[in-house]
Amino acid sequence: MQLDLLREERRQRRDLSALTAPTVVIVGERSRAQDAREVVAAARKSPNAEVVLTPGGHGLPADLAERLNADRP
């Protein structure tokens, strides 16, 4: 079962190249739930993806929304 989940996750990452909508992919540099390097590599397959690496693990910093919105018109 776990192997099936891993295969599905890899398939979904391959499918990111078909995603053309502007997308923000957020991952923690030390996340134990996802390998940040794999997430970044998968996100780069999407032509309009922006990758945001956050310090720490799987949780999001409390000020992340404010920081992301400050960079947008």
C-alpha positions as CSV (number, residue, x, y, z in Angstrom):
1,M,0.0,0.0,0.0
2,Q,2.7,2.5,0.9
3,L,4.6,1.7,-2.3
4,D,1.4,2.4,-4.3
5,L,1.1,5.8,-2.5
6,L,4.7,6.6,-3.4
7,R,4.1,5.7,-7.1
8,E,1.0,7.9,-7.2
9,E,2.9,10.8,-5.7
10,R,5.6,10.5,-8.3
11,R,3.0,10.4,-11.1
12,Q,1.4,13.5,-9.7
13,R,4.7,15.3,-9.7
14,R,5.3,14.4,-13.3
15,D,1.9,15.8,-14.2
16,L,3.0,19.3,-12.9
17,S,4.4,20.1,-16.4
18,A,0.8,20.3,-17.6
19,L,0.0,23.0,-15.0
20,T,0.0,26.4,-16.7
21,A,-1.8,28.5,-14.2
22,P,0.4,30.7,-12.0
23,T,1.3,28.6,-9.0
24,V,3.1,29.1,-5.7
25,V,4.8,25.9,-4.3
26,I,5.7,26.2,-0.7
27,V,8.0,23.7,1.1
28,G,10.0,23.7,4.3
29,E,13.7,23.4,3.9
30,R,13.9,20.7,6.5
31,S,10.4,19.1,6.0
32,R,10.3,15.5,7.0
33,A,7.0,15.0,5.2
34,Q,8.4,16.0,1.8
35,D,12.0,16.1,0.4
36,A,12.4,19.8,-0.4
37,R,14.8,19.0,-3.3
38,E,12.2,16.7,-4.9
39,V,9.4,19.3,-4.5
40,V,11.6,22.1,-6.0
41,A,12.6,19.8,-8.9
42,A,8.9,18.9,-9.5
43,A,7.8,22.5,-9.3
44,R,10.3,23.6,-11.9
45,K,8.5,21.4,-14.4
46,S,5.6,23.8,-14.3
47,P,6.2,26.8,-16.5
48,N,4.5,29.3,-14.2
49,A,5.5,28.0,-10.8
50,E,7.2,30.0,-8.1
51,V,9.0,28.1,-5.4
52,V,9.1,29.4,-1.9
53,L,11.4,27.7,0.6
54,T,10.6,28.3,4.2
55,P,12.9,27.9,7.1
56,G,12.1,24.9,9.3
57,G,10.1,21.9,8.6
58,H,6.6,21.0,7.5
59,G,4.7,23.9,9.4
60,L,4.3,27.3,7.8
61,P,5.6,30.5,9.4
62,A,2.9,32.6,10.8
63,D,3.9,35.6,8.6
64,L,4.2,33.7,5.4
65,A,0.9,35.0,3.8
66,E,1.9,38.6,4.6
67,R,5.4,38.1,3.1
68,L,4.0,36.4,-0.1
69,N,1.3,39.1,-0.6
70,A,3.8,41.9,-0.1
71,D,5.7,40.7,-3.2
72,R,2.6,40.8,-5.4
73,P,0.8,43.7,-7.1
